[in-house]
Amino acid sequence: MLTRAYAHTTARLQVIRNEQGMSTIEYAMGSLAAAALAAVLYMVINGNGVVSAIEGIITDALSNTPS
């Protein structure tokens, strides 16, 4: 009786431990998160505020008058 219960419990744990395919899902979620972060950074960099700030820094750096 005890041996059969042990075998049943062991079999159930092996089914639970089976993580086949988990790495594929993890890579897919990581790729999706990286693409979303890249899209957000692209929108921030191409926004008017950032472009204006960069142009201002470059203009100040290239002008001969110190500010």
C-alpha positions, -999 to 999 in steps of 0.1 A, spaced: 0 0 0 27 25 10 48 16 -21 19 22 -44 12 56 -27 49 65 -30 49 56 -67 17 76 -73 32 106 -55 65 103 -74 47 101 -107 26 132 -99 57 152 -89 74 143 -122 44 156 -141 45 189 -121 83 192 -126 80 188 -163 89 223 -176 93 213 -213 86 244 -234 91 269 -206 124 282 -220 107 290 -253 80 310 -235 106 328 -215 126 338 -246 94 350 -263 85 371 -233 120 385 -230 120 394 -267 86 411 -264 98 431 -234 130 441 -253 110 452 -283 86 472 -262 115 490 -244 131 498 -277 98 513 -290 95 534 -259 131 546 -262 126 554 -299 96 575 -292 114 594 -264 145 601 -284 125 612 -314 102 634 -293 104 672 -299 117 679 -264 147 657 -267 155 668 -303 153 705 -292 175 698 -262 202 681 -283 200 709 -309 205 734 -282 235 716 -267 251 713 -301 244 750 -310 259 761 -277 289 739 -281 296 752 -317 291 789 -309 321 809 -299 304 828 -271 303 811 -238 270 811 -221 
